[in-house]
Amino acid sequence: MKKLVIKSKGLSDKAIGWLFIAPTIILLLLINVYPLIYAIRMSFTNFYANKLTQVVKNVGLKNYYKILGKEAIWEKMQITAHFMFWTLSLQIIIGLSLALLLNKKFKGNELLTTTIVLPMMLSPAVVGVFWGYLYNPQVGLFTYIVNFFYDFGSFDMLGSGTLAPWAIVIVDTWMWTPFTMLICLAGLRSIPGYLYEAAEVDRASKWQQFVYITLPSVLPFLLLALLFRGIENFKMFDMVMELTGGGPGSMTELTSMNLKREAFEKWKTGYSSAYAVILFVTIFGFGNVYVKVMNKIKDR
Amino acid sequence: MSKIELKNVTKVYDKTNKAIDDLSLIINDGEFFILLGPTGAGKTTTLRSIAGLEKINSGKILFDDEDYTSVQPAFRDTAFVFQQFSLYPHYKVFDNLAFPLKSRLRNLSKDEIKEKVEKIAKMLKIESKLNNKATELSGGEMQRVAIGRALVRDPNIYLMDEPLSSLDAKLRETLRVELKNIQRNLGATILYVTHDQAEATTMADRIGVLEEGKLVQVGTPEEIYNNPKSTYVAHRLGSPRINIIDEEILSLKDKPNNTKQLGIRPENIKINTGTYEGKIRTTEALGAETVIGIEYKQIELLALFQGSFKGIKGDNIKFDIDTKNILYFNDRNENIS
């Protein structure tokens, strides 16, 4: 009998596949994985990047003890937590509300969507700088508008220890609510219209339609937006750095800003490597648990 | 259950097209009424107008002689089965079935809801699936749940928009019989929309034939089959389709004046007897019957032959036409027999 299958010469499909992804993998290993491993190694040393002549000693877990025992660092964590809790809550609530509004058909809908999305497209540093002007107690538009409705007198959003943490919450919400809104809008658009018609004929009230159809359909999208915004805001740096520089005092100094000070102003390289590893583990752990929960909700 | 009446209903989507055009219709209490027509005839629009999902441009909709023309969908109390299985995807079958009962307009206790849902589930043979998620069901089961969600209620009318069209042929036949039985047992008023003539003839008490938004004829399946008002209606019922031919081809003696076309049902053409002679063009075996396409004076006549047929393409064949059952149409395609 004649042989029907002729063995093909050259590389197998699998080998070709590996060849195609090899450049990406090598690049990722070089710029992501290698520095990570290097940082972990450094976190066990007393290395100072500005004292290259000094002998580098292995200090074991000493850096970690130092960081976790330091009250100032827990204060930064608390500032970060406050920032994250309020920005995420506000962005989810306002974003979903705006999405519900824009999901209705009306004239000028698309123009309005584009306008709302604009802040998201700006550079965070630029946003930081011009909100600095808006918050100016003498000439700032923000101060003027607030005083227009109720005269608080002159107040300094960025100068006051109680107001500054809220000032950064407002700016981040202004900038990133469009993002959660867009994701929610995508979720809302994916709900087929006949479900609402069926519900209407089934005599469900508008509130029941929202609870039974809209919310469960949009929930996976909301959770995704929350994940993205959560990771982003945990490492928030540029916007706040430009706006307050961590001040007044260190009332708005988030962990990432604090880390930058330790690493590139005090040059405690080993110590700040440990700091970075702790932050990395925190966000990585949270992220993983979150994704697992999110998938469970999706499968529900 | 109620009597539903449409009075001169017109619905326009854009200026050039009338989706429904001056449609008047009475659906009696306890009647299984089927609207038959091809895509775009206005069937679905009629249903949606009755449910209140579309606002009509003119005319009136009456439920038991009461004007419901501008009443909100929720207060019309109709049950709608959509063409797509419109189940609520995040809930179990039980919750899907219970959903219409949870409306505040109803105010039922939990035990009442449970009892009603279980009764319907049993009727539709989905009681073992009550705890499954809606998305884990097969197509047939989904549509049963969708029908069940309508049946748990006791509405003014059940409106069904081609509920069986997305199912496979076998399941469609089974559900067809079930649906008819359920309707009889409940004494339900159903307005059912389809383009499938088999569904129309097997289930309907009365059929309404729609053509481009106009109701052309209303009657029992027999009336419409035996005495269609026009060639359009004649085409809608009957499989294989009716032969509509120019009257000159047969040149019959006793025919009404101004006859233009003749309509001959395939079962009224007898094979292997008679005076006409043609050629076999096609044969299609349907099991107990065979559909034979006969070439006669450059046209094709379809004949229905009982039993298995032995001729092959190209053979000469004799046939006879049962002249008593011929339908006569004038130049405006109207039946004048």
Interface residues (C-beta under 8 A of the other chain):
Chain A: P192 Y194 L195 E197 A198 A199 E200 V201 D202 R203 A204 S205 Q208 Y212 I213 P216 S217 R300
Chain B: A51 G52 L53 P73 A74 D77 T78 A79 F80 F82 Q84 S86 Y88 P89 H90 Y91 F99 P100 K102 S103 R104 L105 R106 R149 R153
